[in-house]
Amino acid sequence: MKKWLSMFTVTALLAATVGCAGGNEPADNAGSSGKSSGGSAGGDKVTIKLMQFKVEITDKVKAMAADYMAQHPNVVIEAQVTSDYDTLLRTRFASGDAPDVFMTKAFTDISDWSDKLADLSNEPWMSKVSPSAVQGMTVNGKKLGFPVAFEGYGFIYNKDLFAKAGIDKVPTTLSELKQVNEKLKAAGIPSYSEAYKEWWVLGQHLFNLPFAYEKDPVATIDKINKGEAKVNDVANMNGFFDVLDMTVKYGKGAESVGVSYDNQVSDFSSGKTAMMQQGVWTIDSIMKINPNIKMGMFAIPLNDNAADTKMPVGVPGYYVINKNAKNLDECKKFLTWLHDNGQKYLVDSFKLIPAFTDLKTTPELGPLAADLSSYVEKNQTIPWAHTLWPSGSNQEFAKPLQAYVGGQMNKEQTLAEVQKIWKERVKK
């Protein structure tokens, strides 16, 4: 996920649970000339121009498109799958060759495109969308997207090392997390090897938590944008620093700023550490190193109220429909078909964690997907609030946070620098 983990700046997803950020495949047309084995082609051909950024499942998109055309012989799907997605999407709209169905990302991105999107609020599958997927696609009360999948993250943990340290349940409060770390230390087991060399691990994912835990993240971030509140006013900011301090104290210390993503995953997978802050996208990398590892994932607590502890879950991409599509009704029929056949394509073929209540996570997606799904089913989720931050700020936030980990700044200086960056980014 190193590439996807810049979540809203890079458009690839990682394999096994939510695809693989292989990303070197060329742009491809997944459709055909319109010929199919589905029977007689009576009437005019209907073309659906489909565009998406999940290059790692290009062949699977081809197969899905072929199946649809076989069942609907009057429909031609011209599906373009590309890694240079954002640039090409804007180019196609500007040139008059806009796609009919395309992918966009949550909150700010879908809001930016909203004036060009069809309202899907009354589509037959909308009632089956998981509640956690609704907010990110809703603009001015209109539901504009078809959620492709869920992603989520927390502390991934080694069950055998937990058992060795006498830990029989995952922590649900900040105090319990401290106790877990102390038990691991007493057993001679390092808790963490956190990849704070990577801006997204620290400046995006971990720092997302206090904002996501706000009662109304949108309102809080809006107030900060307007200068009506400051970053250090966020209720669980102290809890964030408590967790950050723990990952340093019970991990690599100041050397954490030199730990890469690959090092982090390797240390965890090989049993050198008991936990790591990562998400479902790491499953393939972990299993390649240690296919026999027993692991799970739990939400990261920032206070001592267990009811507050929830997992950040987001939708990496939504299918949306161009409201000016020549064959708007056919586009809607396609999404209805995709939902009706979602278990076959979205889950079994694409290997995604479903964002619909009537689609089920399968054992093949692995234990991290199973734990994420458990939080979703219990509605114990918080948003990827960093998607609401000023554009480009997540990478900038990593710098003072890395300085804090390295001992060059204290908490007050770090928050002051974050506030300065925020204010500057709002002006841009």
C-alpha positions as CSV (number, residue, x, y, z in Angstrom):
1,M,0.0,0.0,0.0
2,K,2.9,2.4,0.0
3,K,1.4,3.9,-3.2
4,W,-2.2,3.8,-2.2
5,L,-1.3,5.0,1.3
6,S,-1.0,8.5,0.0
7,M,-4.6,7.6,-0.4
8,F,-5.9,10.7,-2.2
9,T,-2.9,11.6,-4.2
10,V,-2.1,8.2,-5.7
11,T,-4.7,6.0,-7.3
12,A,-3.5,2.4,-6.7
13,L,-4.8,0.0,-4.1
14,L,-3.1,-3.0,-2.6
15,A,-3.7,-6.6,-3.4
16,A,-5.5,-9.5,-1.7
17,T,-7.9,-7.6,0.4
18,V,-8.3,-4.5,-1.7
19,G,-6.2,-5.0,-4.8
20,C,-2.5,-4.7,-5.4
21,A,-0.6,-1.5,-6.0
22,G,1.4,-3.1,-8.9
23,G,0.6,0.0,-10.9
24,N,2.9,-0.5,-13.9
25,E,0.4,-2.0,-16.3
26,P,-0.4,0.3,-19.3
27,A,-3.8,1.9,-19.8
28,D,-6.1,-0.8,-21.3
29,N,-9.5,-1.0,-22.9
30,A,-11.4,-3.7,-21.3
31,G,-14.2,-3.7,-23.8
32,S,-14.5,-5.3,-27.2
33,S,-15.9,-4.4,-30.5
34,G,-19.3,-5.2,-29.2
35,K,-19.6,-8.7,-30.5
36,S,-20.7,-11.2,-27.9
37,S,-22.0,-14.7,-27.5
38,G,-25.0,-13.4,-25.8
39,G,-27.5,-13.7,-28.7
40,S,-28.9,-11.6,-31.3
41,A,-28.1,-7.9,-31.3
42,G,-31.4,-6.4,-32.2
43,G,-31.7,-2.6,-32.1
44,D,-29.0,0.0,-31.8
45,K,-25.8,-0.7,-29.9
46,V,-25.5,1.1,-26.6
47,T,-22.0,2.2,-25.5
48,I,-21.0,2.7,-21.8
49,K,-17.6,4.4,-21.4
50,L,-16.2,3.1,-18.1
51,M,-13.1,4.5,-16.5
52,Q,-11.3,3.5,-13.3
53,F,-8.0,3.6,-11.6
54,K,-7.6,0.1,-10.3
55,V,-4.9,-1.0,-12.8
56,E,-4.0,-4.1,-10.7
57,I,-7.3,-5.7,-11.6
58,T,-7.3,-4.8,-15.3
59,D,-7.7,-8.4,-16.5
60,K,-10.6,-9.0,-14.0
61,V,-12.3,-5.8,-15.2
62,K,-12.0,-7.2,-18.8
63,A,-13.7,-10.5,-17.7
64,M,-16.4,-8.6,-15.9
65,A,-17.1,-6.4,-18.9
66,A,-17.1,-9.4,-21.2
67,D,-19.7,-11.2,-18.9
68,Y,-21.9,-8.1,-18.9
69,M,-21.8,-7.8,-22.7
70,A,-22.5,-11.5,-23.1
71,Q,-25.6,-11.0,-21.0
72,H,-26.5,-7.7,-22.6
73,P,-25.7,-8.2,-26.4
74,N,-26.8,-4.6,-27.3
75,V,-24.3,-3.1,-24.9
76,V,-20.7,-2.3,-25.5
77,I,-18.5,-1.5,-22.5
78,E,-15.4,0.6,-23.3
79,A,-13.5,0.3,-20.1
80,Q,-10.3,2.2,-19.6
81,V,-8.1,1.3,-16.7
82,T,-5.2,3.7,-16.1
83,S,-2.7,4.7,-13.4
84,D,-2.5,8.3,-14.6
85,Y,-6.1,8.6,-13.6
86,D,-6.7,12.1,-12.4
87,T,-5.0,13.8,-15.3
88,L,-6.6,11.7,-17.9
89,L,-10.1,12.1,-16.4
90,R,-9.9,15.9,-16.5
91,T,-8.5,15.7,-20.1
92,R,-11.4,13.5,-21.2
93,F,-14.0,15.9,-19.7
94,A,-12.2,18.9,-21.3
95,S,-12.0,17.3,-24.7
96,G,-15.7,16.3,-24.9
97,D,-14.9,12.5,-24.4
98,A,-16.1,12.3,-20.8
99,P,-16.7,8.8,-19.4
100,D,-20.2,7.7,-18.5
101,V,-19.2,5.7,-15.4
102,F,-16.0,6.5,-13.6
103,M,-14.4,6.3,-10.2
104,T,-13.8,9.1,-7.7
105,K,-12.7,9.3,-4.1
106,A,-14.6,10.3,-1.0
107,F,-15.5,13.7,0.5
108,T,-13.5,16.5,-1.2
109,D,-13.0,14.6,-4.5
110,I,-16.6,13.5,-5.0
111,S,-17.7,17.0,-3.9
112,D,-15.5,18.6,-6.6
113,W,-17.1,16.5,-9.3
114,S,-20.6,16.7,-7.8
115,D,-22.0,19.2,-10.4
116,K,-21.3,16.6,-13.1
117,L,-22.8,13.6,-11.3
118,A,-26.1,11.8,-11.4
119,D,-28.1,11.5,-8.2
120,L,-28.2,7.8,-7.2
121,S,-30.2,8.2,-4.0
122,N,-33.1,6.2,-5.3
123,E,-31.3,3.3,-7.0
124,P,-32.5,-0.1,-5.8
125,W,-29.1,-1.1,-4.3
126,M,-28.7,2.1,-2.2
127,S,-30.6,0.6,0.8
128,K,-27.9,-2.1,0.9
129,V,-24.9,0.3,1.2
130,S,-23.2,0.0,4.5
131,P,-23.8,3.1,6.7
132,S,-20.1,3.7,7.0
133,A,-19.9,4.2,3.2
134,V,-22.7,6.8,2.9
135,Q,-21.1,10.0,4.3
136,G,-18.2,10.1,2.0
137,M,-20.4,10.1,-1.1
138,T,-23.2,12.4,0.1
139,V,-23.2,16.0,-1.2
140,N,-26.1,18.4,-0.4
141,G,-28.2,15.5,0.7
142,K,-27.7,13.5,-2.6
143,K,-26.0,10.1,-2.6
144,L,-23.8,10.2,-5.6
145,G,-21.7,7.0,-5.5
146,F,-21.5,3.2,-5.6
147,P,-18.9,2.1,-3.0
148,V,-16.4,-0.3,-4.4
149,A,-14.8,-1.5,-1.2
150,F,-13.8,-0.8,2.4
151,E,-10.3,-0.3,3.7
152,G,-9.4,0.2,7.3
153,Y,-6.4,0.2,9.7
154,G,-5.4,-0.1,13.3
155,F,-2.8,-2.0,15.2
156,I,-2.1,-5.4,13.6
157,Y,-1.0,-7.8,16.2
158,N,0.7,-11.2,16.5
159,K,-1.6,-13.5,18.4
160,D,1.2,-15.9,19.5
161,L,3.3,-13.1,20.9
162,F,0.3,-11.7,22.8
163,A,-0.3,-15.1,24.3
164,K,3.3,-15.6,25.2
165,A,3.1,-12.3,27.1
166,G,-0.1,-13.4,28.9
167,I,-2.3,-11.0,27.0
168,D,-5.7,-12.7,26.5
169,K,-7.7,-9.9,24.9
170,V,-7.1,-6.8,22.7
171,P,-7.0,-3.4,24.4
172,T,-10.1,-1.2,24.1
173,T,-8.8,1.8,26.2
174,L,-5.7,3.8,26.4
175,S,-4.9,2.4,29.8
176,E,-5.3,-1.1,28.5
177,L,-3.0,-0.4,25.6
178,K,-0.3,0.8,28.1
179,Q,-0.8,-2.5,30.1
180,V,-0.4,-4.5,26.9
181,N,2.9,-2.7,26.1
182,E,4.2,-3.3,29.7
183,K,3.3,-7.0,29.5
184,L,5.2,-7.4,26.2
185,K,8.2,-5.5,27.6
186,A,8.2,-7.9,30.7
187,A,8.2,-10.8,28.3
188,G,11.1,-9.4,26.4
189,I,9.1,-8.7,23.3
190,P,9.4,-5.4,21.4
191,S,6.0,-3.9,20.8
192,Y,6.6,-1.9,17.6
193,S,8.9,-1.0,14.7
194,E,6.9,1.9,13.3
195,A,7.6,3.2,9.8
196,Y,7.9,6.9,10.7
197,K,10.3,7.4,7.8
198,E,7.1,7.3,5.6
199,W,5.1,10.5,5.8
200,W,1.7,8.7,5.3
201,V,2.2,6.4,8.3
202,L,2.6,9.2,10.7
203,G,1.3,12.4,9.1
204,Q,-1.7,10.8,7.6
205,H,-2.9,7.6,9.2
206,L,-1.9,8.0,12.8
207,F,-2.6,11.7,12.9
208,N,-6.0,11.1,11.3
209,L,-7.2,9.5,14.6
210,P,-7.8,12.5,16.8
211,F,-9.7,14.3,14.0
212,A,-11.7,11.1,13.2
213,Y,-12.6,10.7,16.8
214,E,-14.3,14.1,16.9
215,K,-18.1,14.0,17.4
216,D,-18.4,15.9,14.1
217,P,-15.1,15.8,12.2
218,V,-16.5,17.9,9.3
219,A,-17.6,20.7,11.7
220,T,-14.3,20.6,13.6
221,I,-12.1,20.8,10.5
222,D,-14.3,23.5,9.1
223,K,-13.8,25.6,12.2
224,I,-10.0,25.1,12.0
225,N,-10.1,26.1,8.3
226,K,-12.0,29.3,9.3
227,G,-9.7,30.1,12.2
228,E,-12.5,29.6,14.7
229,A,-10.6,26.7,16.4
230,K,-7.0,25.4,16.5
231,V,-5.5,22.0,16.1
232,N,-4.7,21.7,19.8
233,D,-8.4,22.2,20.5
234,V,-9.2,18.7,19.1
235,A,-10.5,16.7,22.1
236,N,-8.3,13.5,21.7
237,M,-5.1,15.3,20.7
238,N,-3.4,14.4,24.0
239,G,-4.4,10.8,23.5
240,F,-2.8,10.8,20.1
241,F,0.5,11.9,21.6
242,D,0.1,9.3,24.3
243,V,-0.1,6.6,21.6
244,L,2.7,8.1,19.6
245,D,4.9,8.2,22.7
246,M,4.1,4.5,23.3
247,T,5.1,3.5,19.8
248,V,8.4,5.2,20.3
249,K,9.1,4.1,23.9
250,Y,8.2,0.5,23.3
251,G,9.6,0.5,19.8
252,K,12.7,1.9,18.1
253,G,12.8,5.1,20.0
254,A,14.1,8.2,18.0
255,E,15.4,5.7,15.4
256,S,11.7,5.2,14.3
257,V,12.1,8.1,11.9
258,G,14.5,6.0,9.9
259,V,12.3,2.9,9.8
260,S,10.8,2.3,6.3
261,Y,7.5,0.6,5.4
262,D,9.3,-2.5,4.2
263,N,11.3,-2.7,7.4
264,Q,8.1,-2.3,9.5
265,V,6.3,-5.0,7.7
266,S,9.3,-7.3,7.7
267,D,9.9,-6.9,11.5
268,F,6.3,-7.7,12.3
269,S,5.9,-10.6,9.8
270,S,9.1,-12.3,11.1
271,G,8.0,-12.0,14.7
272,K,10.5,-9.4,15.8
273,T,7.6,-7.1,16.9
274,A,4.2,-7.8,18.3
275,M,2.3,-4.9,16.7
276,M,2.4,-2.5,13.8
277,Q,0.1,0.4,12.8
278,Q,-1.1,-0.6,9.4
279,G,-4.1,-1.9,7.6
280,V,-5.7,-4.6,5.5
281,W,-3.6,-3.8,2.5
282,T,-0.5,-5.5,4.2
283,I,-2.0,-9.0,4.1
284,D,-0.1,-10.2,1.0
285,S,3.2,-8.8,2.1
286,I,2.9,-10.4,5.6
287,M,1.9,-13.8,4.2
288,K,4.7,-13.9,1.7
289,I,7.2,-13.5,4.6
290,N,5.4,-15.7,7.1
291,P,2.4,-17.7,5.8
292,N,1.9,-19.4,9.2
293,I,1.5,-16.2,11.2
294,K,-1.6,-15.9,13.4
295,M,-2.7,-12.3,13.5
296,G,-5.5,-9.9,13.9
297,M,-6.3,-6.2,14.0
298,F,-7.8,-3.9,16.6
299,A,-8.9,-0.3,16.7
300,I,-6.4,2.2,18.3
301,P,-7.8,3.8,21.5
302,L,-7.1,7.4,22.3
303,N,-8.9,7.6,25.7
304,D,-10.3,5.4,28.5
305,N,-13.8,5.2,27.2
306,A,-14.0,1.9,25.4
307,A,-17.2,2.9,23.6
308,D,-15.2,5.6,21.8
309,T,-12.7,3.2,20.4
310,K,-13.5,2.6,16.8
311,M,-11.6,1.7,13.6
312,P,-10.9,4.2,10.8
313,V,-12.7,2.7,7.8
314,G,-13.0,4.4,4.4
315,V,-14.0,3.7,0.8
316,P,-11.0,4.0,-1.5
317,G,-13.2,4.6,-4.5
318,Y,-16.8,5.1,-5.7
319,Y,-18.3,4.4,-9.1
320,V,-20.2,7.5,-10.1
321,I,-22.3,8.3,-13.2
322,N,-21.9,11.3,-15.5
323,K,-25.3,13.0,-15.4
324,N,-24.9,14.0,-19.0
325,A,-24.2,10.4,-20.1
326,K,-25.9,9.7,-23.4
327,N,-27.3,6.4,-22.1
328,L,-27.9,7.3,-18.4
329,D,-30.5,4.6,-17.8
330,E,-28.1,1.9,-19.2
331,C,-25.4,3.2,-16.9
332,K,-27.7,2.8,-13.9
333,K,-28.7,-0.7,-15.0
334,F,-25.0,-1.6,-15.1
335,L,-24.4,-0.6,-11.5
336,T,-27.5,-2.5,-10.5
337,W,-26.2,-5.5,-12.2
338,L,-22.8,-5.1,-10.6
339,H,-24.4,-5.0,-7.1
340,D,-26.6,-8.0,-7.9
341,N,-23.5,-9.9,-8.9
342,G,-21.2,-8.2,-6.4
343,Q,-20.3,-11.4,-4.5
344,K,-18.9,-12.9,-7.8
345,Y,-17.1,-9.8,-9.0
346,L,-16.3,-7.3,-6.2
347,V,-15.5,-10.0,-3.6
348,D,-14.5,-13.3,-5.2
349,S,-12.9,-11.9,-8.3
350,F,-11.6,-8.4,-7.4
351,K,-10.8,-9.5,-3.8
352,L,-12.3,-6.4,-2.2
353,I,-13.9,-6.0,1.2
354,P,-17.5,-5.3,0.4
355,A,-19.2,-2.0,1.4
356,F,-22.7,-3.5,1.0
357,T,-24.6,-5.2,3.8
358,D,-25.8,-8.0,1.6
359,L,-22.3,-9.0,0.4
360,K,-20.1,-11.0,2.7
361,T,-16.4,-11.1,3.4
362,T,-15.0,-14.5,2.6
363,P,-12.2,-16.4,4.5
364,E,-10.0,-16.0,1.4
365,L,-9.7,-12.3,2.2
366,G,-7.8,-13.1,5.4
367,P,-8.0,-12.3,9.1
368,L,-7.5,-8.6,8.8
369,A,-10.5,-8.3,6.5
370,A,-12.5,-10.4,8.9
371,D,-11.6,-8.1,11.9
372,L,-12.4,-5.0,9.8
373,S,-15.7,-6.4,8.8
374,S,-16.6,-7.1,12.4
375,Y,-16.1,-3.4,13.3
376,V,-18.2,-2.4,10.2
377,E,-21.0,-4.8,11.2
378,K,-21.1,-3.4,14.7
379,N,-21.0,0.2,13.3
380,Q,-17.8,0.8,15.3
381,T,-16.1,2.9,12.7
382,I,-14.7,6.4,12.3
383,P,-13.9,8.2,9.0
384,W,-10.7,8.9,7.1
385,A,-10.9,12.5,8.3
386,H,-7.6,13.4,6.6
387,T,-9.6,13.6,3.4
388,L,-11.0,16.8,4.7
389,W,-7.7,18.5,5.5
390,P,-6.3,21.2,3.3
391,S,-4.8,19.8,0.1
392,G,-1.2,18.6,0.5
393,S,-1.2,19.2,4.3
394,N,-0.8,15.5,5.2
395,Q,2.7,15.3,3.8
396,E,3.6,18.6,5.5
397,F,2.3,17.5,8.9
398,A,4.7,14.6,8.9
399,K,7.7,16.8,9.1
400,P,7.0,18.3,12.6
401,L,5.7,15.0,13.8
402,Q,8.9,13.3,12.7
403,A,10.9,16.1,14.5
404,Y,8.8,15.3,17.6
405,V,9.7,11.6,17.4
406,G,13.3,12.4,16.8
407,G,13.4,14.7,19.9
408,Q,13.9,18.0,18.1
409,M,10.5,19.4,19.1
410,N,8.2,19.1,22.1
411,K,4.5,18.7,21.8
412,E,3.7,22.4,22.0
413,Q,6.2,23.3,19.3
414,T,4.9,20.4,17.1
415,L,1.3,21.5,17.3
416,A,2.3,25.1,16.7
417,E,4.1,24.0,13.5
418,V,1.1,21.9,12.4
419,Q,-1.2,24.9,13.0
420,K,1.1,27.1,10.9
421,I,1.1,24.6,8.0
422,W,-2.7,24.3,8.2
423,K,-3.2,28.0,8.0
424,E,-0.8,28.3,5.0
425,R,-2.4,25.5,3.2
426,V,-5.9,26.9,3.6
427,K,-4.8,30.1,1.8
428,K,-3.6,28.1,-1.2
